[in-house]
Amino acid sequence: MHTRGIPQPGWSFEYIMWIFTRISGIAMLILGGLGLAGALLMGARTQMDMPTLVRWTFFPNPNHVINSNIPDVAQGWASAFWQIMQMLLAAFGISHGFNGVRVIIEDYIGNTFWRPLMRGAIFLLWLFFMIVAVYVILAS
């Protein structure tokens, strides 16, 4: 296992990604709380059980909860505000997760010729998941 050196002062890529990880974690908590509050305000407290409410909080997609016994609440979620909130949550979650994978892989790879190849592969996977997430959000 390769250990990282002492970071240099200033704005390096690693420092920016370290800050992003903290900000994206807080942003996901805030967006999740906003989704939960929105679901409760739209009447979910009387129409859904808790597991269904949590699924709708983080991904209000009618196809996602098709096997749940819930009323047709898709009309309330079909606004641009909720689609943007879903896209932000997906973007922060996907980026946060792939940054963590990048850090773990680079800890094991070290400064070899594999590092740029793995960064490229991680970037392509990140891009693929972002495109799929936006497609699912906009197509549902």
C-alpha positions as CSV (number, residue, x, y, z in Angstrom):
1,M,0.0,0.0,0.0
2,H,1.3,3.4,-0.9
3,T,0.9,6.2,1.6
4,R,0.3,9.8,0.5
5,G,2.8,12.5,1.2
6,I,2.1,15.7,3.2
7,P,-0.1,17.9,1.1
8,Q,1.4,21.2,0.0
9,P,-0.3,24.4,1.0
10,G,-2.4,26.0,-1.7
11,W,-5.2,24.9,-4.0
12,S,-4.2,21.5,-5.3
13,F,-6.5,19.0,-6.9
14,E,-6.5,16.8,-3.8
15,Y,-7.4,19.7,-1.6
16,I,-10.3,20.8,-3.8
17,M,-11.6,17.2,-3.9
18,W,-11.3,17.0,-0.1
19,I,-13.4,20.2,0.2
20,F,-15.9,18.9,-2.4
21,T,-16.4,15.6,-0.5
22,R,-17.3,17.6,2.7
23,I,-19.6,20.0,0.8
24,S,-21.3,17.2,-1.2
25,G,-22.0,15.2,2.0
26,I,-23.7,18.2,3.6
27,A,-25.6,19.0,0.4
28,M,-27.0,15.5,0.2
29,L,-28.2,15.7,3.8
30,I,-29.9,19.1,3.1
31,L,-31.5,17.9,-0.2
32,G,-32.7,14.7,1.6
33,G,-34.3,16.8,4.3
34,L,-35.8,19.1,1.7
35,G,-37.3,16.1,-0.1
36,L,-38.7,14.6,3.1
37,A,-40.2,18.0,4.1
38,G,-41.7,18.4,0.6
39,A,-43.2,14.9,0.7
40,L,-44.8,15.5,4.1
41,L,-46.2,18.9,3.0
42,M,-47.7,17.3,-0.1
43,G,-49.7,14.8,2.0
44,A,-47.4,11.8,2.2
45,R,-47.8,11.5,6.0
46,T,-51.4,10.2,5.5
47,Q,-50.9,8.4,2.3
48,M,-47.6,6.4,2.6
49,D,-45.8,4.1,5.1
50,M,-42.3,5.1,6.2
51,P,-40.3,2.9,3.7
52,T,-42.3,4.3,0.8
53,L,-41.9,7.8,2.0
54,V,-38.1,7.4,2.2
55,R,-38.0,6.0,-1.4
56,W,-40.0,9.0,-2.6
57,T,-37.9,11.4,-0.7
58,F,-34.7,10.4,-2.4
59,F,-36.0,9.4,-5.8
60,P,-39.6,10.4,-6.5
61,N,-40.0,8.4,-9.7
62,P,-43.4,6.6,-10.2
63,N,-41.6,3.6,-11.8
64,H,-39.3,3.3,-8.9
65,V,-42.1,2.5,-6.4
66,I,-44.5,0.8,-8.8
67,N,-45.0,-2.2,-6.4
68,S,-45.9,0.1,-3.5
69,N,-49.5,0.7,-2.5
70,I,-49.6,4.4,-2.9
71,P,-52.0,6.9,-4.5
72,D,-51.1,8.8,-7.6
73,V,-48.8,11.4,-6.2
74,A,-46.7,11.9,-9.3
75,Q,-48.5,15.2,-10.2
76,G,-47.0,16.9,-7.1
77,W,-43.5,15.7,-8.0
78,A,-43.6,16.5,-11.7
79,S,-42.4,20.1,-11.4
80,A,-39.1,21.4,-12.6
81,F,-38.1,22.2,-8.9
82,W,-38.3,18.5,-7.9
83,Q,-36.5,17.4,-11.1
84,I,-33.7,19.8,-10.4
85,M,-33.5,18.6,-6.8
86,Q,-33.3,15.0,-8.0
87,M,-30.5,15.9,-10.5
88,L,-28.6,17.8,-7.8
89,L,-28.9,14.8,-5.4
90,A,-27.8,12.4,-8.1
91,A,-24.9,14.6,-9.1
92,F,-23.7,15.1,-5.6
93,G,-24.2,11.4,-4.7
94,I,-22.5,10.0,-7.9
95,S,-19.6,12.5,-7.7
96,H,-19.1,11.9,-3.9
97,G,-19.0,8.2,-4.4
98,F,-16.7,8.2,-7.4
99,N,-14.3,10.5,-5.7
100,G,-14.2,8.1,-2.8
101,V,-13.5,5.2,-5.3
102,R,-10.8,7.3,-6.9
103,V,-9.0,8.0,-3.6
104,I,-9.2,4.3,-2.6
105,I,-7.8,3.1,-5.9
106,E,-5.0,5.7,-5.9
107,D,-4.0,4.6,-2.4
108,Y,-3.4,1.1,-3.8
109,I,-2.0,2.0,-7.2
110,G,0.5,4.7,-6.3
111,N,2.4,6.7,-8.9
112,T,2.5,4.2,-11.7
113,F,1.4,4.3,-15.3
114,W,-1.9,2.8,-14.1
115,R,-3.0,6.0,-12.4
116,P,-4.0,8.0,-15.5
117,L,-5.7,5.0,-16.9
118,M,-7.7,4.4,-13.8
119,R,-8.6,8.1,-13.5
120,G,-9.8,8.0,-17.1
121,A,-11.9,4.8,-16.4
122,I,-13.4,6.3,-13.3
123,F,-14.2,9.5,-15.2
124,L,-15.9,7.6,-18.0
125,L,-17.9,5.6,-15.4
126,W,-18.9,8.8,-13.6
127,L,-20.0,10.3,-16.9
128,F,-22.1,7.2,-17.8
129,F,-23.8,7.2,-14.5
130,M,-24.5,11.0,-14.7
131,I,-26.1,10.6,-18.1
132,V,-28.2,7.6,-17.0
133,A,-29.4,9.5,-13.9
134,V,-30.4,12.6,-15.9
135,Y,-32.2,10.3,-18.5
136,V,-34.1,8.5,-15.8
137,I,-35.1,11.7,-14.0
138,L,-36.3,13.4,-17.2
139,A,-37.9,10.4,-18.9
140,S,-40.1,9.4,-16.0
